[in-house]
Amino acid sequence: MLTVDLDAIAANYRTLCGELGGSESAAVVKADGYGLGAAPVARRLAAEGCRRFFVSDVDEGGVLRAALDDIAADAVIHVLDGVGEGAEGEFDRARLVPVLGDPGQIERWAAHGRAHGGRSAIIEVDTGMGRMGLGGRELDDLAAAPARLDGIAVAYVMSHLACADDPDDPMNARQLAAFAAARARLPGARASLANSAGIFLGPDYHFDLARPGGALFGVSSAPNRPSPMAQVVGLQGKVVRLRDVDTDMTVGYGATRRIAGGCRIATVAVGYADGYPRALGNLSTAYVGDIPVPIVGRVSMDLVTFDVSEVPTEGLRPGDSIEMIGAHHTADDLARDAGTIGYEILTGLGPRLHRIYIGKRI
Ligand SMILES: *Cc1c(COP(=O)(O)O)cnc(C)c1O
């Protein structure tokens, strides 16, 4: 069972808005709301006043539009991947606004805009991510021929930070300077630079609009600093078998772990097919109440085994749940054990995990 605390997401949104002062905060809900369910998450954020959302592609945009229409028909939904060939109609149907960082896409959307009375877009410039956005010469070309934007109302000029999770990284200042130079080439448009971590780099990085994702969902976007965000996600695994081990034996695939007679092993019905990383085998821990229970053996596809010898017998029964992600051991803690980041843990949590929303659901 996966619990998603919508009140915590709302609190995180308010925390970020407070940090931003007068700048607006959008919400990035790509990858089905970082794996937590884009519709319930975005509906709650809309009720908190959020009116601008980012998704990855046109399909996610259509789903989100349908989810928001009854409560926030005026919400603006941006598509980070831009507009593909022949997708203009779908953008119009779901009233989606593309992020354009490619000359061919700008040409396509401008032509569509000229034929239909104008269309809005965000223009993305690359300042060091090397992934999306117009490069230096492409921006020069556009600045030299501004008529190429005829048909497009430029809502924002945006860019994306590569190293915002480390405030001491000189890349941040370099990207800020490059962004200022790029803005000067497209004068008059509002601006957006910061993701979650960028918000905590301070007001120089805030501009008109921030685009947090991970921070809303409680994962740390700055591993070297204590996170001010509320925890959102809980993963409770159901114990399907409790076994008192009477003799020395090994546990799990590969027989990687030997345990002694007298131990107690709980087998829990969550595995790597649910996004509980196989890399955690013999390395991480869950909790029963306040008692840590280490993983013994490898993580299987559908099962994982914990040493619960320290838990009083009456403290755990078959059918009970143990806390695999929660206040004792967060998604970030689990990520550290697995050699990854909290983002990958959240987005990897599989569809078999029943999502339970707690807090006010809109
Ligand atoms: C995913 C993404 C974000 C959100 O980043 P977080 O680190 O989750 O806050 C913002 N902007 C762009 C362009 C993104 O791709």
The ligand as a MOL file (V3000), in Angstrom:
LIG
                    3D

  0  0  0     0  0            999 V3000
M  V30 BEGIN CTAB
M  V30 COUNTS 15 15 0 0 0
M  V30 BEGIN ATOM
M  V30 1 C 11.3670 18.0100 -14.3310 0
M  V30 2 C 11.5880 19.4580 -14.6220 0
M  V30 3 C 11.3780 20.4250 -13.6070 0
M  V30 4 C 11.0940 20.0470 -12.1720 0
M  V30 5 O 12.3210 19.6970 -11.5540 0
M  V30 6 P 12.3540 19.3320 -9.9950 0
M  V30 7 O 13.7910 19.1000 -9.7050 0
M  V30 8 O 11.5460 18.1020 -9.8260 0
M  V30 9 O 11.7960 20.4810 -9.2560 0
M  V30 10 C 11.4500 21.7570 -13.9580 0
M  V30 11 N 11.7680 22.1370 -15.2330 0
M  V30 12 C 12.0120 21.2400 -16.2100 0
M  V30 13 C 12.3620 21.7240 -17.5700 0
M  V30 14 C 11.9480 19.8750 -15.9360 0
M  V30 15 O 12.2060 18.9900 -16.8990 0
M  V30 END ATOM
M  V30 BEGIN BOND
M  V30 1 1 1 2
M  V30 2 1 2 3
M  V30 3 2 2 14
M  V30 4 1 3 4
M  V30 5 2 3 10
M  V30 6 1 4 5
M  V30 7 1 5 6
M  V30 8 2 6 7
M  V30 9 1 6 8
M  V30 10 1 6 9
M  V30 11 1 10 11
M  V30 12 2 11 12
M  V30 13 1 12 13
M  V30 14 1 12 14
M  V30 15 1 14 15
M  V30 END BOND
M  V30 END CTAB
M  END
